Amino acid sequence: MSLTFHWFLPTNGDSRHVVGGGHGTPATASGRDRPPTVGYLSQIARAAEDLGFLGALTPTGAWCEDAWLTTAMVSQHTERLKFLVAFRPGFVSPTLAAQMASTFQRQSGGRLLLNVVTGGESHEQRAYGDFLDKDERYRRTGEFLQVVRELWQGGTVDLHGRHLRVEDARLARVPDPVPEVYFGGSSPIAGEIAARHADVYLTWGEPPAQVAEKIARIRTLAAARGRAPRFGIRLHVITRDTAEQAWAEAARLLDGFDPQTVRSVQAGLALSESEGQRRMLALHGGGRDGLEIHPNLWAGIGLVRGGAGTALVGSHDEVVERIREYHALGIDEFVLSGYPHLEEAYWFGEGVLPRLAAQGLWHHPAGAPDTAPAQVPFAG
């Protein structure tokens, strides 16, 4: 199977420094010198499209621009790139969400993917009028996806569930193709919902042994329901012509972390209800030492950013080896990002993807001819 790569649209702003945010922490203001305008995000999207990324993830939350609206606008400036739209199912009705997805598919030419984010922070959920606790939010997500999937299949849906109730729900036009559902979560209840509904199960970038355990658990749960989801991983990346150059860039980012900001972000993230966030914090413990937690896997990003907090760091060849290592565990999709997102897309797209193509592990989605590894025209 050819590997699939997605990039990231920084709808909370971009910079040559790490822009934090997520899981109840506000986006850090330091270095946000590239506002998330449609023009700039479209520039990143077009670069990702040309380089061979299949899609681009957008985040969701009060700290960033709305994913649905932003991607709908950016889609008009691209031709092939798909949009992995993060959304929280408790904020809109399942019938409306199914209709929105159907409209997006028709207007974009079938380029919608859905990243279902149940929501790990109760205080943030309450700001949107959602007062369920975490486990009940996941149970509501299960009901939500049940309704959405039945509507996408052209059925008429009646559901009197624990949290949701719809009667005689149906769509005038079903989406074609039906969007794939990406879903993550490390808690037991998240695993149960993922096993029933996920087309692609996403994990954050933990060391391979921990990722292998998670994949095995989800596979077992899904197999009991007659399902076999694919698996993806969410990582940042710093790849350069040499390992020394890559680690120098990681050191530059680390030097830019204000100690007070690190303390404030870590204190906020320590209150998170998310099991995945707890696992991210355990990788670095809030300190600046010992951040390479596995060969070429650096936990420094998580000092100032909620959510995905690890990066692949190394030469292009070393990054290829780490990708192969995760692929051997069952990971077929990689959702990547880097600071700044425009330049890092080129470093990866021109440094790593041709090497994977030469090994028969990746092909350009548009069928563009494979090229030899190239020097990237950015100094970082």
N, C-alpha and C positions, 0 to 999 in steps of 0.2 A: 504494500500500500504506500502510495506517495504521501509524504508528510504534508501537513497543512499549516500555514503560518498566517497569523493575524497580527495587525499592528494596533495602535491605540490612538484615539483622538483626545487630546488633553483639554477637555471642555471646562477645566478649572484654571486654565492658563498654563503657559510653558515658559521655560527658562533654561539657561546654561547651568543652573543649580536645581536641586531637587525641589519640586513644588509639592508640599504635603497636602493632607486633607483626607477625609474619609473616616468612617467608623466613629462618628461623633466628634472628630477633631476638625477645626476650621482649616481651610486652605491657608498655608503659611504665605504671608505677603512678601517675604524676602525674595527678590529676584523674579517676581512675576512680570517680566518685561515683555512678554508676548501675549497680549490678551487673546481670549478664545473667540476671535471674530470668525465669521463664515469664510472670509478670504483666507486667513491663515490656516484654519482647519482644512479647508479645501486644498490648500497647497500640500499639506501633509498627506491627505487622502490621495491626491493624484500621484504623489511620489510613491506611496505604498502600492497603489494600483500598478504603476509602471514597473516597479521592482519585482512584483510577483506575489505580494501578500493577497490572500483570498478575501480577507475582510478586515474590519477595524472595530474594536470595542470602544464603547462610550460608557462612562460611569454614570451612576445615579445618586442623587442626594442633594441636600440643601446647599452644599459647598460648590456645586458645579452647575453648568447650564443644563436645561432639560434635554434628555437624550433623544426623545421622539422628535421634537421640533428641530433640534440641531441637525440630526442626521437626515431628516427630510429635506432640509435646505442644502446640505453638503452633497446629497445624492445627485442633485441637479448639476453639479460641477464635475461629476465622475461618470464613467461608463460601465465598468465591470465590478468595481469593489463592492463587497457586501458590507452590511452594517450590523454589528452584533450589539443590539440596543438593550442596555440594562434597564429594567423597570421593576417596580415593586407591585405585586399583584393586589395588595390590599388597598391601593389608592384609587382604582377604577373598577367598574363592574366587569366581570368576565365577558359578558356579551359585547360591551363597548370595546374592550381590548381585542377581542377576536375580530371585530369590525375594523378597528384601526390597523391591525396587522394585514387584513385583507386589502384595505386601501393602499397601504404602503407597498405591498407586493405588486399591485397593478401599476401604481404610479412610478415605481422604481425599476420595473422590469424584473421582479422576483429577487430582490437583493436584500431581503430582511432575514436576520437571525435574531432570536430572542434569548437574552441572558436574564433569567428569572432570579431576582434578588429578594429574598423573603424579608430581610431587614434584621440586623443583629442587635440594634440598639433601641431599647424601649423609649428612652427620652427623645430620640430623634423621631421615632414613629409617632409619638404623642403630638409632636408639633404639626403633623399632618392629619391629626384627628383619629389615629389608630391606637387603641388602648388595650389591645390583646397582649398577653405575654408571649415570649419567644416560641414556646412549643405550640401554642394555639395559632400563632402566625403561620407556622409550617403546616399545620393541619388545614388552615384556610387555603394555603397555597395549593395543597393537594386537591381540594374541591374546585378551586379556580381553574387549575389545569385540566381537570376532568371535563368541566363545562367547555372550555376553549377548544380542546381537542375534538369533542363531539360536534361542536359547531363547525369546525374546519372540515369535518368529514361530511358536512351537508345535512346533518341530522337536526331534528327538533328536540330541544332539551328541556326537561323538567327536573329540577333538583331542589329538594328540601333538605339541605345539609345542616351540619352543625353551625356553620358560619354564613353560608351563602344560600340564597333562595332565588331561583329563576323559574318562570313558567312560560311555556310556549316560546322559548327563545330559538331563533334561527337567523341565519344570514341570507340576505338576498343574493350575495355572490361570495363563494368560498375562495380563499387564496390559492393561487396557483403559481409556483409550488407552495405546499404547506411549509411554513417556517420551521426550521429545526429549533428545539428547545435546549439551551445550555443551562446547566444548573450546578451549583456548588453548595458546600456545607459539610462541616466535619462532625456535627453532633449526631447522635443516634436517630433522632427524628428526621434530620435532614437526609440521612442515608435512606430511610424508608421512602420518603417522597421522591428522591432522585431515582431510586430503583423502579418506581412506578411510572415516572414521567420523563426523565431526562433522555434526550438523544445523545448528548455529550455531557459527561460529568467533568466539571472543572475543579482542579485543586490549585492552591497557591504553591509556590516553589519551595517545597520542603526538600530535605536531602532524599536521595533515591530510596533508601530503606523505608522511610516513613511514607513516601509516595506509594511504594509497592504494597505496604500494608493496607493503605486506603483503597487502592484499586482492587485488591483481593476481596475486601469487605463489600464494596459496591457490586462487584461482579457476582458474588454469592447471593446478595439480596436480589439483584435483578434477575439472575437465572431462576430463582424460585418463582418468579412471576413470568417466566418465559421470555425475558428480554435480554438484550446484549448491547448496552450503550457503548459508545466510543469514549475515549478519555483524552482530556486536554490539560495543559498546565499554564499557569499565568506567572510570567517572569519579566523582570527588567533585563537589559542586556548592555554590556560594555565590551565591544569586540574591536580589536585593532590588529594592525599588521604584526605586532609583536606582543608578547605577554607583558613586557615592561611598559609599553605604551598604555595598555589597558589598565594595569594596576595603578599607573600614575594618574590616570583619569579618575579612578575610584578614590584615590587619595585626595585629589583635588576636590571632589564632591564632599568627602568626609571633612576636609578642612573648612568647608563652607557652612558646616552645621553649627549654629550658635548653641553653646551649652545650655542656656536657659530655655531655648526652644525645644531642645531634646528632652530636658526634664519635664517641661510642660506637656509635650506630646505624649511622652511615656506615662505620665500620671493620668492623662485622659484615657489612653488606650488600656491601662490597667483596670479600668472600670468597665471595659467592654463585656457584653454578654456573649459575644461570638466565640465559639470554640476554635474556629479557624484563626481568629485574631490572637487568642491565647497561645496557640501553637506558634504563631509568628513571633510573639514576644519572647517565648522561651528559647528561640534560636540565638538571640543576642543578649538577653538579660539587661538591656539598656546601656551596656558598656561599649567602649570603642575598641576594645582588644578582642582578639579571637573571632573576628567577623567572617573569616573564610571557614565556613562550617562544613564544607565538603570541597574537594578540589574544584576550583573555579566557581564556587557558589558562595556569594558574598551577601551577608545579612545587613549591610550598612544602610540600605534604603529604608528599612523598617524603623530606624531611629527617629525619623521625622515624618513618616508617612503611614497612615493606617491602611489596612488591607494588604495587598501583595507587597512584601518588603524585602525580597531577595533578588539578586541579579546574577546572571552568568557573566563572569569577567575573565577575559583571557585573549589569547591570539585567536584568529579565525579558526585555525585548526583545532585548538583546545575547545572552543565553543562547539564546533562540530562534534567532537568526541563526547561532550556532555549531552548534547542533543541525542546522539546515538545511544547513550546510556539510559536516558529517560525513555527513548523509543523502545528499547529492549524490555522495559517494564510493561509496556502497553500504551504509552502516550503517543498519540498520532497527531494531535493538534497543539500548537504552541501560540499563546497569546502574549505578545511581547511589547515592550516599550523602552524608552530611554530618553535621557535629557541632553540636549533638546530633542524633541521627537522628530523633527525634520532631518537633522543631521544624522542622528542615530539610525534612522530608517535606511539611509544610504550606506552607513558603515556595515550594517548587517546584510542588506540586500545585495551589495556589491562584493562583500568579503566572505560571507558564510553561505548564502544560497547557491552560488556557482559551485562551491565545493561539495555541497550536498547533491546537486544535480550531477556532478561528475561521478558520484558514488551510486547513482540511481535511486536516491532517497527522496528527490523532490523534482517536480516539473512545474514550469511556469503555468499558471492557470489559463492564460490566454494562448498558450502554445507557442510563446516566443522562443526563438532558438537559444539554447544554453550557451553561455559565454564562459571564457576562462576567468578565474579570479582576477579582479581588477583592483587597482589602487584607488582608494576613496578620496575624493577631492576636498576633504574637510580636515581641518586641524583639530577639531573637537572643541 
